């Protein structure tokens, strides 16, 4: 399998199709995290939550999370946390995440066709 080199500073965002105030953040094909408007907390002071990192491919406590009063502030904090997280990753970590993503897609395709899902 070829080695894929990612530029950790090149992030794109995709709107969650189910929530207009939620963005999935990607670094290449890797889901690097999420920035979303906080919901369900009427007395919350901070309005935007963010999460930077992915699993599998990381260990407990490595994914960073936080909150901010504005989207721009959440974005800046996310970017800083993502760069710190990504700097500690190996190529194998990214491949582990991709393998899980691909397995999940195959699993749901089997289920949609009514086929049995093999044990992994």
ABEGO torsion letter per residue (X at the ends): XBBBBBBAABBBBBBBAABAABBBBBBEABBAEBBBBBBGBAABABABBBBBEBOBGBBBGABBBBBBABAAAAAAAAAAAAAAAAAABBAAAAAAAAAAAAAAAAAAAAAAAGBBBBBX
